[in-house]
Amino acid sequence: MKNLNAQPVEIPRLSADAAGRAVALAAETLQIEADALIALQGRLQGEDAEAFTRAVEALLACNGRVVVSGIGKSGHIGRKIAATFASTGTPSFFVHPAEAAHGDLGMVTAQDVFIAISYSGESAELMAIVPIIKRLGVTTITMTGNPASGLAKIADIHLNLHVDKEACPLNLAPTASTTVTLALGDALAVAVLDTRGFRAEDFARSHPGGALGRRLLTHVKDVMRSGDAVPAVTPDTPLTTALLEITKKGIAMTAVVDEQQHILGVFTDGDLRRLMDGARDFSAIRIGDVMHRQPRTIRAEKLAVEAVEMMETYRINQLLVSDEQGRLTGALHIHDLTRAKVI
């Protein structure tokens, strides 16, 4: 059991000199990586433009999947690049080069495009499998920091990741080079999705659990109340009976319909408060006499976010849902949209 009385561990403070050095190194790291990205941008707009264009063409022409591979830090970046492709409409997955050499290479087909990532361009694990992949007829793209490396030379398309130096003070730990690799992967994915005409709706289908997915994939019919959960009365219903219907259904309003369920009006808790200001005899009032005629309605097939926009525009908390003939099919309260996380 967790000790609720445990005291928090005291974090030692850096000396003023050490704190200053830490901040200075952080700023220097960001500057080095920013410079590396600017240099990459310059190459893409200059001598590397053709190679980048060919890579985009190869990815667009891919009838299979984009297979990304790399080891160590390049592998971590490769996983993210594969995930970015997959979430933006390009089927993709990551394969570890060592596992590929022991059976996972069977996942790669001639219809795929293979992206091998190695800053040195001499990764033994990749050098062992890329020639085999090429013999399968797979288009290969390599991303290295050395255009004269083994991987660069055997690839169909080579993308240059060169950085002048790493941000690591020892110039050893991959820092600027992994930043450039990640950025170049993003650049490829963005260029491909734009050329392919990938839309926000397509992105939402790959992210149904996310906020955008809920906004673009959730329809009114998915969240509306229907059947007996929808409060409804006829115009000749006494106001007191209508109030019981409002209370029973818990949506702070009732629809007013004819015998064919055509919507004639609506009566809300706001209307009730306005009636109470007049101190009238409720027992003598029919709901048809005090209802709000021609209420705002929405169709069930509309996006739920459109219902949100209507509520915000007209400053209302409820909406009636109707079919093409104006018949009542459901009702929405703003709380329904909140629970569905559309808002």
Salt bridges, closest charged atoms under 4 A:
ASP48 OD2 - ARG43 NE 3.46
ASP112 OD2 - ARG65 NH2 3.61
ASP156 OD1 - LYS134 NZ 3.05
ASP164 OD1 - HIS162 NE2 3.35
ASP186 OD1 - LYS80 NZ 2.78
ASP202 OD2 - ARG199 NE 3.36
ASP202 OD1 - ARG205 NH2 2.57
ASP222 OD2 - HIS219 ND1 3.84
GLU245 OE2 - LYS249 NZ 2.78
ASP258 OD2 - HIS262 ND1 3.39
ASP269 OD2 - ARG273 NH1 3.70
ASP271 OD1 - ARG274 NH2 2.58
ASP289 OD1 - ARG286 NH2 3.34
GLU301 OE2 - ARG299 NH2 2.87
ASP323 OD2 - ARG327 NE 2.98
GLU324 OE2 - ARG299 NH2 3.43
ASP336 OD1 - ARG225 NH2 3.02
ASP336 OD1 - ARG339 NH2 2.56
